[in-house]
Amino acid sequence: MNTLDYYIIRKFLATFFLSLGLLIVIVIIFDVSENIGDFIEKKAPLSAIIFDYYLRFIPYFANLFSYLFVFIAVIFFTSKMAGNSEIIAIHSSGISFRRLLLPYLVVAFLLGGISYILGNYIIPVTDKQRVAFKTKYIRNKYVNRNRNIHLQIKPGVFVYVSSFDARRNQGNNFSLEHFDGNRLLYKMNSKYARWDSTAGKWKIRRYFERTFKGNLETFKTGVKKDTALPLTVADFVHYKDEINQMTLPELNAQIEAEKLKGSTRIVNLRIAKEQRRAFPVATIIMTIIGVSISSRKIRGGMGLHLGLGLALAFTYIFFMQISKVLATNGGVNPTLAIWVPNMVFGVLSLILIRFAQK
């Protein structure tokens, strides 16, 4: 590391935090104007608005689009250096383009590492208070109302409900089955099963039971029955932003739990996990692309560089959204779907390095 490296690092970090700060101020202004009616109507305390919501909103938003802020910062100050002929002077002193990339990569790895730690371990913890404030003062909880839910609550034990009513904590057309391999041992059907949070049990009503022992079948019917199952309302009801509040160990544990249940929700959990890993890597890729396209002094200057950079940035976002939809609804492996945009833009970065100004 030499004086030039520290010069680039300072400009990189200063431009990044300046652009990040300006955009966050603009976003907060729009958010206040959108939600001020709710704040006043529900009498949200000023201290809660500032400390519980906006101070926790800033790291959440900054980390969500950190790769985009890095990309814009790199193009902005590198284009300015190129316009002032600083890049030409650097190359004239015998420093190659690849050597010029070193300080950029140092900052990119640093910011990517910070983004990874924030997204997987810190923001999920601090974000709980922001979501709690949002739920209380801005909107009601959004409940994911699934239909035809099949769950394996433990090996060989399966539960089915045709629908779940979150307001009454009730599963309709409830079914419980016990299997030994492929052999059915027990089956119960009921009109509904309602969760009793006080007793910690399910209240089953209008049920029919069938028990199988060899060639013998026992039939039993009843009006009501209370039973304890390794199953709660949380297995049926999922709140918006719930995944964002899970740390990486919690996310991994939830993925394993959903695997046992055979739940389709596992796809969304795996997408969230892969995005948390892919976006920090995108920071490095976008940095290389940004330097490659903005280090050449051209007619049109910074405006042309920024226009091209924004076009590439939004292409990446669009590509990522398509991949997410394919993973969610198209049956594509979530790991492959989320990493394909990084692979494509990674190859693009290598091509741009090859043809960048020497």
Summary of the structure (lengths in Angstrom):
residues: 358
radius of gyration: 27.1
end to end distance: 20.3
largest distance: 91.3
contacts: 1046
relative contact order: 0.12
helix: 63%
strand: 19%
